[in-house]
């Protein structure tokens, strides 16, 4: 079975600063995806 990336309700902090809030993301197998930021 092919694997995939599944992210739910992701929060990212830099110290006490909330930089990213509530990200949901599904990357299907064999998909080309870039995370830019």
C-alpha positions, 0 to 999 in steps of 0.5 A: 500500500502506498503511503501519504502525508496527512497533517491535521491542525498543525500549529508552529511556534517561534518562541511564544509567537504563533507563526502558523495556525490550524493547517490541514494538509494531505499529500497523496502518493506520487504527488509533487509538493513544495512547502515554501515560506 
